[in-house]
């Protein structure tokens, strides 16, 4: 922890460090105490594993806004990119598609989503707070906000994705020769002249009618696996310090390239020491305050602080924990470019390894074995303070 002089944090730990004499962003330093004054255990060079949506360029439209964190903002994030989008009531994210699959988490409000697959099977559903959706790569879709509007997080399975480079239906027609459009639809010249001259992207309209009225029945029917998943209706994994809700292709069958977990960590508790044996971890912090130390092997480790709106990242197989450093529950998302969720608990690993082998490694007595548990506890509470 950094020392303070007149209430101002200083990068001093014991005899190490010194006071800051140049102009500084004091608000940033207060938000990042473990970056200003790293723990003694931090060492070596580890890439930046943090970026805030507050630092991104925001695209403002009449119906809302969109801002993104991609490999351009967070270079370590090669496999996943993200967009924070807000739509006012009735506003539409226009009919479009892209080369990347789209996964989403509804943070606020309600929206109506639509899509169609290559067999002509369609999909129209309403989503609310805590729901997920997933559109496979290449499939067209749309999003329209209901009351009281909507805000959501989009994640794409390619770090180079950009929300500004998707295939919009209005943009396509505006860049197709007039005679071709007329032939394609059998339109009149008068109808053609009413088409938009450029993409609409996000635009304001009235709130749609009932879901049943919007659904279009066809001979092909609906998509076989729903593109919507009600995450908070599943039974969470509950342990002494919080809860975890996991969604991957085993329970959200449409989601073939992105797996996820919503994690709740109680004040003072931690998402236990662990790593992921299959791929990188991308994180989004929904509420609360956290710190995370990432162990990169060869004696290298670095600690970061996070709060709501921040993106975190853990490269493949690197050990880490996430600690709630605030006084309210910490909620964050773990996202993976994978069809399944997988992690390995340090505690559980040691518990199922020959006892003497563990004791010989850690120079401990038999009492240490009582601290281990063969069951996995993803979120654990802080130990009770001794009187």
C-alpha positions, -999 to +999 in steps of 0.1 A: +000+000+000+013+034-009+021+060+018+001+092+020+012+127+026-016+152+033-040+126+020-022+122-013-010+088-023+028+086-029+048+057-045+066+048-013+068+014+004+090+015+034+124+028+024+117+023-013+102+049-037+099+087-034+073+115-035+060+127-069+072+161-079+059+165-114+022+172-123+002+141-121-033+126-127-042+122-090-076+106-097-058+078-117-033+072-089-061+069-064-079+044-087-047+023-091-029+020-058-013-013-066+000+001-099+014+033-082+030+013-055+032-024-066+033-052-041+068-064-032+059-097-050+055-079-084+086-085-106+099-083-141+081-073-173+044-082-179+023-066-207-005-042-199-036-062-189-060-033-183-080-008-204-110+012-195-140+020-216-137+055-202-106+059-223-122+049-256-136+070-284-174+071-283-195+071-314-226+091-307-258+086-328-294+099-324-305+067-309-276+060-286-238+054-286-212+027-291-176+025-279-151-004-283-120-020-268-101-040-294-065-050-301-059-014-310-066-002-275-054-033-256-027-050-278-025-081-257-062-090-266-056-108-299-085-132-296-114-110-283-128-075-289-157-058-272-183-030-277-203-012-250-236-001-267-265+020-254-298+023-272-326+047-262-362+033-261-372+023-296-337+029-310-324+003-335-290-012-342-297-017-378-299-050-397-263-061-402-238-089-401-201-094-396-174-121-400-170-126-363-194-143-339-212-120-315-218-128-278-236-103-255-246-097-219-275-074-211-265-049-184-295-027-183-331-026-197-347-047-224-343-052-261-357-073-290-332-092-311-337-109-345-317-131-368-319-157-395-297-187-404-286-201-438-316-224-440-340-195-436-349-204-401-356-172-381-353-160-345-370-131-327-369-128-289-368-103-261-338-101-237-336-084-203-309-078-176-287-108-171-296-125-204-270-135-230-273-138-267-250-153-294-251-148-331-228-172-351-204-155-375-219-144-408-255-145-397-276-113-401-292-098-370-306-066-353-312-051-319-340-028-309-344-013-274-377-016-256-387+003-225-367+017-206-340+014-233-310-009-232-273-011-225-252-041-232-217-055-236-209-072-270-179-095-273-165-107-307-142-137-312-115-117-330-094-090-313-092-070-346-130-066-349-143-031-352-179-020-348-173+006-374-166-020-401-197-042-401-219-051-431-250-028-429-280-035-451-285+003-458-249+007-466-250-022-490-280-009-509-265+026-511-235+012-528-253-011-553-262+001-588-298+014-590-307-010-618-296-040-598-316-030-568-347-025-590-343-059-605-336-076-572-367-064-554-390-055-584-391-020-570-403+011-587-380+041-593-402+060-567-395+034-541-358+033-549-355+070-544-367+067-508-339+043-498-313+058-474-282+073-491-259+059-464-258+035-435-282+042-406-261+022-380-281+033-349-313+053-355-344+063-335-378+048-340-409+040-319-411+011-295-422-021-314-455-039-306-457-072-288-432-100-293-459-123-308-469-097-333-433-093-344-426-129-349-427-141-386-439-176-391-423-195-420-422-230-435-386-232-424-395-225-388-372-211-361-335-218-355-329-251-337-308-237-309-320-205-294-296-175-297-308-163-263-298-177-228-312-167-195-281-169-174-295-158-141-322-185-141-296-213-138-284-225-104-250-208-096-220-225-081-221-211-045-192-211-021-183-192+011-173-160-007-196-157-036-212-173-067-204-182-103-228-187-133-212-205-162-225-206-198-208-224-227-219-248-254-229-275-229-258-254-217-260-225-242-258-247-272-257-220-298-225-205-283-199-225-302-169-201-300-174-181-267-177-195-232-183-173-202-188-170-165-205-143-144-186-140-111-199-125-078-172-119-051-183-108-017-163-079+001-130-092+013-133-125-006-113-137-037-118-155-069-093-182-059-058-187-073-063-206-106-055-206-143-072-216-175-057-245-194-075-239-228-072-202-237-068-165-227-093-149-203-110-116-212-127-098-183-153-070-179-159-055-145-196-046-140-195-032-105-173-030-074-135-027-070-109-054-076-072-061-078-056-089-097-020-102-098-010-122-129+019-146-126+036-150-160+062-176-149+100-171-146+095-149-116+074-123-135+042-110-120+022-077-121-007-064-101-036-043-115-066-025-100-100-026-117-134-009-113-167-007-131-162-003-169-127-017-170-115-045-192-090-070-178-070-097-196-051-128-186-029-146-212-033-183-217-023-205-187-011-176-165-019-180-128-041-153-112-067-144-086-093-116-084-098-099-050-127-077-040-110-047-025-142-027-020-171-027+005-198-039-019-201-071-040-178-073-070-194-085-102-173-093-133-174-114-165-149-140-175-150-145-213-131-171-234-127-179-271-137-215-266-167-238-268-162-248-232-153-233-198-123-247-180-101-237-150-077-254-126-077-245-089-044-244-071-061-255-039-078-285-055-046-295-074-026-296-042-055-315-024-055-343-050-017-347-052+002-371-029+004-355+005+041-359+012+049-345-022+030-314-015+046-310+020+081-315+005+075-287-020+061-261+003+081-270+035+049-273+055+038-296+083+007-318+084-015-289+095-012-274+060-031-304+045-062-294+065-064-262+045-068-281+012-100-293-002-106-318-030-137-298-041-133-267-061-144-234-045-142-208-072-149-179-048-136-181-013-140-158+017-111-141+035-099-160+066-114-149+099-092-126+119-078-141+151-088-124+184 
